[in-house]
Amino acid sequence: MSQKLKHDPLSKAILRDPVVAKAFLAYYLPDDFKHILDLTKITIEPESYIEETLKQKYSDIVYRVKTKNHGTSFAYILLEAQSSVDYWTALRLWKYTLLLCERHPSLLPIMAKQCMTADYQLVDLQSMADDAIISKQHLGMLEYMLKHIHERDMIMLWEKFLQTFKSVILIDKEKGYIYLTYFLRYTNAKLPEERQVELVNLLNKYLSEEEQGKIMRTVAQKYIEKGKFEGIKIGEARGEARGKATLLKTMIANGNSI
């Protein structure tokens, strides 16, 4: 049985990165809001703002943003990746907006009117040109993966991704490869185990030996934790890993420490 793709947790994890948060607000906030905000001063709020009935459908993220007059504003991001038409989306978003107005009774009437009557901002990745997505760098990596995740050949998708975002991945190195780690977990749902070796070889092609070691350990640990390799047994007493997992054999042959 194939695993279900986890679009929303992936988006939420990446959007918590301050670099991506700034880019997301810069690209998608309406201009009349952006001109009053200082997008260099963004923090992530830990509280969830969705009621129980909506949590089944959405996840959310809230940014606290300083205004240019040294005040405080909040940006509420409602996350739901849609790959098909959902005719009830507008109604659910309107309900969510009502909840926000209820939570903030001091909201200025003119702002409340705009929130309730203006069209919601839909990020339609399928209608965006790849060049426009790529230009967004860190945010672009997320949007590129979300747009192309339903391609049949995951190895080809990864090769295009590594070629296209080579310079951004070098910056990701400074962050401990958090982006590559999340994307590996995300695409795993569509990559058969028998093709994992191809992915390892592809990563070896584009990454340095030091980078390979870090990423390969991530891949290995992911499968060890989930028990995905047939025949692997972790000895409780000696901590030995046994088995014939092809991916682990390839990694050891390449000199990677498991």
Secondary structure, DSSP 8 states (H G I E B T S, - for coil): ------HHHHHHHHHTSHHHHHHHHHHHS-HHHHTTEEEEEEEEE------HHHHTT-EEEEEEEEETTS-EEEEEEEE---SS--TTHHHHHHHHHHHHHHH-TT--HHHHHHHHHS------GGGS-HHHHHTTTHHHHHHHHHHHTT-S-HHHHHHHHHHHTHHHHHHHHHTTSHHHHHHHHHHGGGS-GGGHHHHHHHHHHHS-HHHHHHHHHHHHHHHHHHT-STT-EE-TTT--EES--HHHHHHHHTT---
